C-alpha cells in the first residue's frame, strides 16, 4: 500500500479488541487508544499513558469488537507543542481523550514521520 507524501510499502497489523465492559464508551475512528485489560481498549486517557494503537471504527457500546491498528502508520491529532520529526521521540497519550502529545521527558511510542501544524496532526509509525 502506498502511503504519505513520498509513497512506499507499508505493512500494517490490525487486531480486534473490545470496548470496556462497563461505563461510557465514546471512541471515534482515528482515536489513539490505550490497553486497559485483556484485548480491551479505551480512548479515555491520562496524560503520558502509553499508546496501544489507533481505533479504526467508532464505538459507543460496552463489550463490542473494534478493529485497532497496532502496527503501521497512524495519523493522530496532537495537543500542545508540535511533535519533533527526529526518528527518536514518538508520542504519548494526552489528557484529551483520543489525542496524543509530546512526552514530558524521554521517548514516547513510535517514530514521528510527519507533522502538520495547520491541522494538528502527526503521522506516527507504530
C-alpha positions as CSV (number, residue, x, y, z in Angstrom):
1,X,0.0,0.0,0.0
2,X,1.5,3.4,-1.0
3,X,1.3,6.0,1.8
4,X,2.2,9.5,2.6
5,X,3.8,12.3,0.5
6,X,6.5,10.0,-0.9
7,X,4.9,6.6,-1.0
8,X,6.2,3.2,-0.4
9,X,5.2,-0.1,1.0
10,X,3.6,-0.1,4.5
11,X,2.8,-3.2,6.5
12,X,0.0,-2.9,9.0
13,X,-1.2,-5.1,11.8
14,X,-4.9,-4.8,12.8
15,X,-6.3,-6.8,15.6
16,X,-9.9,-7.0,17.0
17,X,-10.2,-5.7,20.5
18,X,-13.2,-4.9,22.6
19,X,-14.6,-1.8,24.3
20,X,-14.8,-1.7,28.2
21,X,-17.5,-3.9,29.8
22,X,-18.9,-1.0,31.8
23,X,-19.0,2.7,31.7
24,X,-19.4,5.3,29.0
25,X,-17.9,4.4,25.6
26,X,-17.2,7.2,23.1
27,X,-14.5,6.0,20.7
28,X,-14.2,7.8,17.4
29,X,-12.4,6.5,14.3
30,X,-8.8,7.6,14.4
31,X,-8.6,8.0,18.2
32,X,-5.4,7.0,20.0
33,X,-6.3,4.2,22.4
34,X,-4.7,2.5,25.4
35,X,-4.9,-1.1,26.5
36,X,-6.9,-1.4,29.7
37,X,-7.2,-5.2,30.0
38,X,-7.0,-8.4,28.0
39,X,-7.7,-7.2,24.5
40,X,-9.7,-4.3,25.9
41,X,-9.1,-0.7,24.8
42,X,-10.3,2.8,25.7
43,X,-9.7,6.3,24.4
44,X,-10.1,7.8,27.9
45,X,-6.5,8.6,28.6
46,X,-4.5,10.3,31.3
47,X,-1.5,12.5,30.4
48,X,1.5,10.3,29.4
49,X,-0.4,7.0,29.1
50,X,1.3,4.6,26.5
51,X,-0.4,4.4,23.1
52,X,-1.6,0.9,22.2
53,X,-2.9,1.7,18.7
54,X,-5.5,3.6,16.7
55,X,-9.2,2.9,16.6
56,X,-10.3,2.1,13.0
57,X,-14.0,2.3,13.8
58,X,-16.3,4.3,16.1
59,X,-17.9,2.6,19.1
60,X,-20.4,3.7,21.7
61,X,-21.5,0.5,23.3
62,X,-19.9,-1.7,26.0
63,X,-18.2,-5.0,25.2
64,X,-18.2,-4.8,21.4
65,X,-15.5,-5.7,19.0
66,X,-13.5,-2.9,17.4
67,X,-10.6,-3.0,14.9
68,X,-7.4,-1.4,16.2
69,X,-4.2,-0.7,14.2
70,X,-1.3,-1.7,16.4
71,X,1.5,-1.6,13.8
72,X,1.8,0.7,10.8
73,X,1.4,4.5,10.1
74,X,-1.2,6.1,12.3
75,X,-2.3,9.8,11.9
76,X,-3.2,11.2,15.3
77,X,-4.5,14.6,16.4
78,X,-2.0,16.1,18.8
79,X,-2.4,18.7,21.6
80,X,0.2,21.2,22.9
81,X,3.6,21.6,21.2
82,X,4.2,20.1,17.8
83,X,6.0,16.7,17.9
84,X,9.5,16.6,16.5
85,X,10.4,14.6,13.4
86,X,13.7,13.3,14.6
87,X,13.5,9.5,14.4
88,X,13.5,9.1,18.2
89,X,10.9,10.9,20.3
90,X,7.5,9.4,19.4
91,X,4.3,10.5,21.2
92,X,2.2,9.5,24.3
93,X,-1.5,9.9,25.1
94,X,-2.6,13.3,26.1
95,X,-5.2,14.2,28.8
96,X,-7.5,15.0,25.8
97,X,-9.3,11.7,25.0
98,X,-8.1,10.1,21.8
99,X,-5.3,12.6,21.2
100,X,-1.5,12.4,21.6
101,X,1.2,14.8,22.8
102,X,5.0,15.2,23.1
103,X,6.4,13.2,26.0
104,X,7.3,15.4,29.0
105,X,10.7,13.6,29.1
106,X,12.2,10.6,27.4
107,X,10.7,9.0,24.3
108,X,7.1,8.0,23.6
109,X,5.7,5.3,21.3
110,X,6.6,5.0,17.7
111,X,8.5,7.2,15.3
112,X,7.2,10.6,14.2
113,X,7.3,10.8,10.4
114,X,5.5,14.0,9.6
115,X,3.8,16.9,11.4
116,X,1.0,19.1,10.0
117,X,0.8,22.1,12.3
118,X,-2.1,23.5,10.4
119,X,-4.4,20.6,11.3
120,X,-2.6,19.5,14.5
121,X,-1.9,16.0,13.0
122,X,1.1,13.8,13.4
123,X,2.0,10.7,11.3
124,X,3.5,8.1,13.6
125,X,5.0,4.7,12.7
126,X,4.0,2.3,15.5
